[in-house]
Amino acid sequence: MRPSKLIHNLLLILLFCYGTVQGQSNLIGAEKQKLPFIKDSISYVNSINRLGMLYHMKNVDSSLYYGMMSKAMATRLQYPKGKADADNVIASVLYIRGMYQESLQLYTQALSDYKIQRDTANMSQVVMNMGNVYLSLGDSTKGLDLFRQVIRTGRRDSIMSLVYANYCMSNPSLSNDSAQYYINKTREIASMYKDHRVLIAVKELEFDFLVKKAVLQKH
């Protein structure tokens, strides 16, 4: 299957930041309007982390700005989740900029922090992103192994639709039956969470699958 830019864009979105790409500006505007009225420091850190990840698909400089701001505040407040989320934002920016090793280092730190917090949802999301980085480095063995680690958890939360989609897209050795299985799993979970972004991506995966199948049948 050919690489899908749509899927790769989806991979970096955190669980708490779902929304269509087209709606990013509206989501950013709404989040920024809330900031002056947030009195609780922890809630403020959460909000700027959300801004950081929302911006990563629109303006990586702004994403980095909010990620760094959040990390400084979370460190000062001794707020572990805020710091881990900020590292996740910054690591995503580094990945987009092609700084793969630096991105992996921060993802690894975020994963360690999420493990301490027993935040299994974000652990899955970070492992998935790390898999994507390894794929970008040309290490498909490591990348696919990380996706399998997440798949073996048996989780059915929203991030799993992206894991199944990416695994299917990135593994050309899958049989037709296996590829169809992962496409169906992607659709099933995306439908459960009404994630229209992923449902659109599934159509592209299916198209690629049908093209590949047709080519093989000719031979």
N, C-alpha and C positions, 0 to 999 in steps of 0.2 A: 504494500500500500504506500502511496506517496505521502510525504509529510503534510500535515494539515496545520496551517498557521492558526486557524480558528481554535483547534484543540490546544495548541501550545499557548495561545493567549489565555485560554480558560484555566490552564494548569496553575497559574500563579495566584488565583483569587482565593482569599481566605474564606473559611466557612461563614464568617459573620459579615461578609461583604457581597452577598449575592445581589444581582441586578443586571439588566442588559447593558451592553457596551454603549448603546445609544442613549441610555438613561444616566450615564455616569455624571454628566454635568448637573443634572437635576439633583442627584443624590449628593454630590459634592456641595452644591449650593445649600441644600437643606441641612447638611451636617454643619457647615460653617455658620449658618444662622443660629444654630443651637449653642455654639461655643460660648458666647458672652453670658449666657444664662446658666451655665453649669457651675455650680458652687463647690461640688465635691471633687477633690483632686483626683481620686481614682477614676471617677466617671469622665473627667476631663482627659486623662491619659487614654482611656478606652476610645474616646471620640477622636482624638488626633491620630491614634493608630488606625482607626477606620478611615479617616481622611487619607492617611498615607497609602493605604492599599487601594482606595478608590482612585487616587491620582496615578497609580503605577501604570494604568492603561491609557492615561491621558498626558501626563507630564512627569517624567521620572525625576526631574530636579525637585519638583514640589513634593513628590513622594518621599524622596530622600530627606528633604527638609523636615517634614512631619515625623518621619521615622526617627531621625536624630533628636528632635525635640522631645518626642515621647520617651526615648531611651534615657535621656538625661533626667527627665522628670521622674520616671519610674525608678531609676537608680536612686535618686534623692529620697523618694518616698519609700524605698525598700518594698516595691510592689513587683513580685516575681513574674506574674502573668503579664503585666504591662511591659516589662523588659523583654520577655520572650516574644510577645507579639511585635514589639518594635524591631527586634532582631530579625523576625520573619519578614517584616516590611523591607528593611534595609537589604537583607539577603536577596529578595526579589528584585530590587533595583540593581544590585550588583550582577545578578544573572542576566537581566535585560541588557546591561552594558557590556556583557561578554566577559566579566571578571569571574570566571567559573570557580576557580580555587577559593577565592575570597568568599564567594557566595556559599560554597560548601562548608567553609569554616563556621560561618554564622548560622547556617541551617543546622549544623551539628550542635552548636551551642543552644539554639532554640529547642532542638529535640531533647537535649539533656534536661533543660529546664521544664519542658512539658512533661517529661517522665517523672520528675520529682513532684510535679503538681497533679499527676495522674490524669492529665488532660488527653485522653485517648483520641478524641476527635482531631485535635490539632497535631498530635503525634502522627496520625495517618496522613494528614495533609502535608506535613513537613517531609516525611519519608517519600511521599509521592513527588514532591518538588525536587528532592535530592536525586531521585531516579531520573528526572528530566534533565538535571544538570549533567549527570554522568552520560546520558545519551548525547547531549550536546558536545561532550568531551570525546565522543566516539567509543565509549566503553559501554556497549549495549548489554554485555553480560551482567555488569554491575547494575545498570539501570533497570533491566528487566527483573533482576533478582529483588530489587527494592520494591518494585510494583507487586511482585508475588508475595512479599512479606505483608504488604497491606491487604492484599486479597485474602490471604490465609487467616486474617483476623475474623473474617466472616461478618464484618460490620455492614450495616445497610443504611448508614447515614448519607447525606447528600454528596459528600466528597467522593463516595465510591463510584458514582457514575463517571467521574473524570478519570478515576484509576482504571476502570474497565476499558474506557474509551482509549486512553493512552496506551495501555498494554496491548490492546488489539491493533492499534495503529502502528506501534513500534516493533511488533514481532512478526516479521514476514514468514517465519517458519510455521505459523499456526495453520492447521488444517482448515478446510472450509467449514466443517462442523464446529470447530473450536472458535473460529472467527465469528461465526453467526451466533454462537453462545454468548460471547462477550458483547457483541452488538445488542443482543436482546437484553442482557443484564444492564447495559448502559441505559437503554430506553426504559426499562422497568423502573429503575431507581429515579431517573430524571422525571418520569411521569408521576411517580409517587410524590416528589417534592415540587412538581409543577415548574421545573427548571427549563424554561423555554430555550435558553442559550444552548444547553446541552442537547436538547431534542433537535435543534437545528443542526448541530454538529453530527448527530447520529445519522442524519440523512446523507451527509457527506461521507461518513464512514461506510454506509450501505452502498453508496454509489461506487466508491473505491473497491469494495468487496465484490460487487457485481462485475466490474471491469476486469478485476484480477481473475475471477472465476471464468469469465468468457475467454480471456486470453489463454488460460490453462486448457480449457476445453478444445480450443483450436489446435493445440499441440498434442 
